[in-house]
Amino acid sequence: MAGAEGSAGRQSELEPVVSLVDVLEEDEELENEACAVLGGSDSEKCSYSQGSVKRQALYACSTCTPEGEEPAGICLACSYECHGSHKLFELYTKRNFRCDCGNSKFKNLECKLFPDKAKINSGNKYNDNFFGLYCICKRPYPDPEDEIPDEMIQCVVCEDWFHGRHLGAIPPESGDFQEMVCPACMKRCPFLWAYAAQLAVTKVSVEDDGLVLNVDGIGDQEVIKPENGDHQDSTLKEDVPEHGKDAVTEIKAEQTNEPCTSSSSESDPQTALKNQHLNTESQSGCRLQDLNAKQLIKKDTATYWPLNWRSKLCTCKDCMKMYGELDVLFLTDEYDTVLAYENKGKVDQAADRRDPLMDTLNSMDRVQQVELICEYNDLKTELKDYLKRFADEGTVVKREDIQQFFEEFQSKKRRRVDGMQYYCS
């Protein structure tokens, strides 16, 4: 018996102790995360009537549109009302998307919330995510066959999700960057390399030499060489001897503006100097043209970007035309970011979360308000003291204990009221 008690004691010592406050705080944190993910999306009304929504929570229904069929996306409300029992893929958020629920892509389903839809939404863009496949490896997430723990990161341009190990460059810590552009999108938007040399958050290692400016004898990498300040890039390739790697690293440290290693490092003098350079109006009127005056190295890797990096992009007439041709005008929209989307969800949650005590107080006169506040403070103090006894003794609070507390509290309140003396003047 003594051995059993000792074993039970050791077991209780090993078990983590979680307080009621911990549970409430964790519950509130999960609620905040959920609101951020949903971004203020309406859970009752189909979003189709809003047109192409800048950002919203999206889902794909594997039951209605399995792999091999046309891809389709549905809004939050339709995921509940029209596809509640179906197998869904959570797509997080996609930009400029209009709900497909019940259109021609759904052969045997009519939308219950907004049945009068066009047959197809020509402005929507789709990828393998709509069939539950991600990254260049085209695998599901979570992947039951993948035993390597790895973070999935979304590209801000194509909006696909990638394993960190498939991005060609070691991802910085998650708190050190705000957005990522995948290798394929960097290749499609080569103008970003000019900004990457000044702004990108880069993880430098033996395997990854990072971004380098004005270095001769470079090999196995494409060198972007501007022609007459044009927005187009021409490339050439050279081979570099093995012994030149150390020299490249040394020159990079001395001759270049080394990319910052944290999105929170804007107070760093070197980072401030870069931002000052980017914020200064150029003589040509184009920031990109000035940055392209130097030779830049373009690597087959992803790039990682700090907070507010988009505000440094040039918005001259020629650049805006280029963004339009590349279909990346959204990069100049501060409300396009996932951070702005998540913040909208948190703000909407705070607006919807009404305090019942404050609502009650606002409906009372001043005397009633004072009485209610006093009663509330008494209840809070006594309940805290009552629960503290259980915490000190390490015992579990049961339903009967709570019922007993409120019965005793009401009894004390009646005694206080009955004992009051009233005087008439």
Disulfide bonds with the S-S distance in Angstrom:
none
